[in-house]
Amino acid sequence: MSSSNNHQENGVNKESAIEAERAKCGFLFTEDVAPGLKIEVDLKRIFCSTQSQYQKIDVIETYFGKTLVTDGKTQSAEFDEFVYHESLVHPPMLTSAILSNDPDGSFPRSVFIG
């Protein structure tokens, strides 16, 4: 085995050891969702943490992927991004379907019924 491969293997083992030690630290992201309801997940990484004139802004990584948090409340996460996306895309699509010049109404029917 060449020395470069050995070094690479040692690098991987060293990185694994570092990750194992980091996991023991137990950094958590905690959010109060409602009175008596709290969510707590492992905090994997902090990308950005800053304070604007109006709010505290954090971009972090948790189980839910990259997550935008303002004033301690989750705004958006990679895991559920599709929910946010759907709420932005479908209302304009429905408006377009309703306002379209479709004499027999087949386009809105296909949107609403499938």
ChimeraX commands (.cxc) that place a marker at each C-alpha (Angstrom):
marker #1 position 0.00,0.00,0.00 radius 0.5
marker #1 position 1.41,3.40,-0.93 radius 0.5
marker #1 position 1.94,6.10,1.65 radius 0.5
marker #1 position -0.65,8.36,-0.03 radius 0.5
marker #1 position -3.36,5.69,0.32 radius 0.5
marker #1 position -2.35,5.11,3.94 radius 0.5
marker #1 position -2.54,8.86,4.60 radius 0.5
marker #1 position -5.97,9.00,2.97 radius 0.5
marker #1 position -7.18,6.11,5.09 radius 0.5
marker #1 position -5.84,7.82,8.19 radius 0.5
marker #1 position -7.60,11.03,7.08 radius 0.5
marker #1 position -10.91,9.19,6.78 radius 0.5
marker #1 position -10.43,7.52,10.16 radius 0.5
marker #1 position -9.46,10.85,11.70 radius 0.5
marker #1 position -12.56,12.52,10.20 radius 0.5
marker #1 position -14.76,9.70,11.53 radius 0.5
marker #1 position -13.24,10.13,14.97 radius 0.5
marker #1 position -13.88,13.88,14.84 radius 0.5
marker #1 position -17.50,13.32,13.79 radius 0.5
marker #1 position -17.95,10.78,16.62 radius 0.5
marker #1 position -16.63,13.29,19.16 radius 0.5
marker #1 position -18.80,16.06,17.71 radius 0.5
marker #1 position -21.88,13.82,18.03 radius 0.5
marker #1 position -21.18,13.46,21.77 radius 0.5
marker #1 position -21.46,17.23,22.22 radius 0.5
marker #1 position -25.19,17.08,21.63 radius 0.5
marker #1 position -25.90,20.53,20.21 radius 0.5
marker #1 position -29.66,20.88,19.87 radius 0.5
marker #1 position -32.04,23.26,18.16 radius 0.5
marker #1 position -35.10,23.79,20.33 radius 0.5
marker #1 position -38.24,25.61,19.24 radius 0.5
marker #1 position -41.33,26.33,21.30 radius 0.5
marker #1 position -44.13,25.52,18.87 radius 0.5
marker #1 position -47.11,26.10,21.17 radius 0.5
marker #1 position -47.74,26.24,24.92 radius 0.5
marker #1 position -46.61,22.86,26.22 radius 0.5
marker #1 position -45.23,21.75,22.83 radius 0.5
marker #1 position -41.53,21.93,22.09 radius 0.5
marker #1 position -39.55,20.44,19.21 radius 0.5
marker #1 position -35.93,19.52,19.74 radius 0.5
marker #1 position -33.62,18.20,16.99 radius 0.5
marker #1 position -29.89,17.69,16.62 radius 0.5
marker #1 position -28.17,20.80,15.30 radius 0.5
marker #1 position -25.76,19.59,12.64 radius 0.5
marker #1 position -24.38,22.90,11.40 radius 0.5
marker #1 position -24.82,26.68,11.65 radius 0.5
marker #1 position -24.42,28.35,8.27 radius 0.5
marker #1 position -25.23,31.88,9.38 radius 0.5
marker #1 position -26.41,33.60,12.53 radius 0.5
marker #1 position -26.96,37.35,12.47 radius 0.5
marker #1 position -29.15,40.11,13.82 radius 0.5
marker #1 position -30.83,42.55,11.44 radius 0.5
marker #1 position -32.49,45.79,12.46 radius 0.5
marker #1 position -35.75,43.85,12.75 radius 0.5
marker #1 position -35.04,40.23,13.69 radius 0.5
marker #1 position -32.54,37.50,14.54 radius 0.5
marker #1 position -31.80,35.37,11.47 radius 0.5
marker #1 position -30.30,31.87,11.55 radius 0.5
marker #1 position -29.64,29.46,8.71 radius 0.5
marker #1 position -28.95,26.05,10.20 radius 0.5
marker #1 position -28.89,22.37,9.26 radius 0.5
marker #1 position -30.96,19.85,11.20 radius 0.5
marker #1 position -32.76,16.58,10.47 radius 0.5
marker #1 position -35.01,18.71,8.23 radius 0.5
marker #1 position -32.07,19.90,6.07 radius 0.5
marker #1 position -31.13,23.55,5.66 radius 0.5
marker #1 position -33.56,25.57,7.74 radius 0.5
marker #1 position -34.33,29.30,7.89 radius 0.5
marker #1 position -35.13,30.46,11.43 radius 0.5
marker #1 position -36.17,34.01,12.33 radius 0.5
marker #1 position -36.59,35.08,15.95 radius 0.5
marker #1 position -36.36,31.43,17.00 radius 0.5
marker #1 position -39.22,30.27,14.77 radius 0.5
marker #1 position -38.72,27.99,11.76 radius 0.5
marker #1 position -39.80,29.66,8.54 radius 0.5
marker #1 position -38.78,27.14,5.89 radius 0.5
marker #1 position -36.79,23.91,5.64 radius 0.5
marker #1 position -35.55,21.73,2.78 radius 0.5
marker #1 position -37.59,18.80,4.09 radius 0.5
marker #1 position -40.95,20.52,3.62 radius 0.5
marker #1 position -40.03,23.01,0.90 radius 0.5
marker #1 position -42.56,21.41,-1.44 radius 0.5
marker #1 position -45.42,22.61,0.81 radius 0.5
marker #1 position -44.26,26.21,0.50 radius 0.5
marker #1 position -43.67,25.79,-3.23 radius 0.5
marker #1 position -47.13,24.33,-3.82 radius 0.5
marker #1 position -48.83,27.22,-2.00 radius 0.5
marker #1 position -47.06,29.70,-4.26 radius 0.5
marker #1 position -47.59,27.88,-7.56 radius 0.5
marker #1 position -51.16,26.60,-7.41 radius 0.5
marker #1 position -53.14,29.80,-6.69 radius 0.5
marker #1 position -51.78,31.56,-9.83 radius 0.5
marker #1 position -52.36,28.36,-11.82 radius 0.5
marker #1 position -56.01,28.22,-10.66 radius 0.5
marker #1 position -56.51,31.90,-11.41 radius 0.5
marker #1 position -55.10,31.32,-14.87 radius 0.5
marker #1 position -57.43,28.35,-15.36 radius 0.5
marker #1 position -60.49,30.31,-14.26 radius 0.5
marker #1 position -59.66,33.34,-16.37 radius 0.5
marker #1 position -58.57,31.41,-19.45 radius 0.5
marker #1 position -60.60,31.72,-22.60 radius 0.5
marker #1 position -61.77,28.10,-22.70 radius 0.5
marker #1 position -65.31,27.94,-24.12 radius 0.5
marker #1 position -66.14,24.40,-23.02 radius 0.5
marker #1 position -64.49,24.65,-19.58 radius 0.5
marker #1 position -62.31,21.59,-20.08 radius 0.5
marker #1 position -59.12,23.26,-18.85 radius 0.5
marker #1 position -60.50,24.27,-15.40 radius 0.5
marker #1 position -62.21,20.86,-15.16 radius 0.5
marker #1 position -58.87,19.13,-15.78 radius 0.5
marker #1 position -57.22,21.24,-13.07 radius 0.5
marker #1 position -59.93,20.69,-10.44 radius 0.5
marker #1 position -60.91,17.11,-11.21 radius 0.5
marker #1 position -57.72,15.69,-12.70 radius 0.5
marker link #1:1,2 radius 0.2
marker link #1:2,3 radius 0.2
marker link #1:3,4 radius 0.2
marker link #1:4,5 radius 0.2
marker link #1:5,6 radius 0.2
marker link #1:6,7 radius 0.2
marker link #1:7,8 radius 0.2
marker link #1:8,9 radius 0.2
marker link #1:9,10 radius 0.2
marker link #1:10,11 radius 0.2
marker link #1:11,12 radius 0.2
marker link #1:12,13 radius 0.2
marker link #1:13,14 radius 0.2
marker link #1:14,15 radius 0.2
marker link #1:15,16 radius 0.2
marker link #1:16,17 radius 0.2
marker link #1:17,18 radius 0.2
marker link #1:18,19 radius 0.2
marker link #1:19,20 radius 0.2
marker link #1:20,21 radius 0.2
marker link #1:21,22 radius 0.2
marker link #1:22,23 radius 0.2
marker link #1:23,24 radius 0.2
marker link #1:24,25 radius 0.2
marker link #1:25,26 radius 0.2
marker link #1:26,27 radius 0.2
marker link #1:27,28 radius 0.2
marker link #1:28,29 radius 0.2
marker link #1:29,30 radius 0.2
marker link #1:30,31 radius 0.2
marker link #1:31,32 radius 0.2
marker link #1:32,33 radius 0.2
marker link #1:33,34 radius 0.2
marker link #1:34,35 radius 0.2
marker link #1:35,36 radius 0.2
marker link #1:36,37 radius 0.2
marker link #1:37,38 radius 0.2
marker link #1:38,39 radius 0.2
marker link #1:39,40 radius 0.2
marker link #1:40,41 radius 0.2
marker link #1:41,42 radius 0.2
marker link #1:42,43 radius 0.2
marker link #1:43,44 radius 0.2
marker link #1:44,45 radius 0.2
marker link #1:45,46 radius 0.2
marker link #1:46,47 radius 0.2
marker link #1:47,48 radius 0.2
marker link #1:48,49 radius 0.2
marker link #1:49,50 radius 0.2
marker link #1:50,51 radius 0.2
marker link #1:51,52 radius 0.2
marker link #1:52,53 radius 0.2
marker link #1:53,54 radius 0.2
marker link #1:54,55 radius 0.2
marker link #1:55,56 radius 0.2
marker link #1:56,57 radius 0.2
marker link #1:57,58 radius 0.2
marker link #1:58,59 radius 0.2
marker link #1:59,60 radius 0.2
marker link #1:60,61 radius 0.2
marker link #1:61,62 radius 0.2
marker link #1:62,63 radius 0.2
marker link #1:63,64 radius 0.2
marker link #1:64,65 radius 0.2
marker link #1:65,66 radius 0.2
marker link #1:66,67 radius 0.2
marker link #1:67,68 radius 0.2
marker link #1:68,69 radius 0.2
marker link #1:69,70 radius 0.2
marker link #1:70,71 radius 0.2
marker link #1:71,72 radius 0.2
marker link #1:72,73 radius 0.2
marker link #1:73,74 radius 0.2
marker link #1:74,75 radius 0.2
marker link #1:75,76 radius 0.2
marker link #1:76,77 radius 0.2
marker link #1:77,78 radius 0.2
marker link #1:78,79 radius 0.2
marker link #1:79,80 radius 0.2
marker link #1:80,81 radius 0.2
marker link #1:81,82 radius 0.2
marker link #1:82,83 radius 0.2
marker link #1:83,84 radius 0.2
marker link #1:84,85 radius 0.2
marker link #1:85,86 radius 0.2
marker link #1:86,87 radius 0.2
marker link #1:87,88 radius 0.2
marker link #1:88,89 radius 0.2
marker link #1:89,90 radius 0.2
marker link #1:90,91 radius 0.2
marker link #1:91,92 radius 0.2
marker link #1:92,93 radius 0.2
marker link #1:93,94 radius 0.2
marker link #1:94,95 radius 0.2
marker link #1:95,96 radius 0.2
marker link #1:96,97 radius 0.2
marker link #1:97,98 radius 0.2
marker link #1:98,99 radius 0.2
marker link #1:99,100 radius 0.2
marker link #1:100,101 radius 0.2
marker link #1:101,102 radius 0.2
marker link #1:102,103 radius 0.2
marker link #1:103,104 radius 0.2
marker link #1:104,105 radius 0.2
marker link #1:105,106 radius 0.2
marker link #1:106,107 radius 0.2
marker link #1:107,108 radius 0.2
marker link #1:108,109 radius 0.2
marker link #1:109,110 radius 0.2
marker link #1:110,111 radius 0.2
marker link #1:111,112 radius 0.2
marker link #1:112,113 radius 0.2
marker link #1:113,114 radius 0.2
view
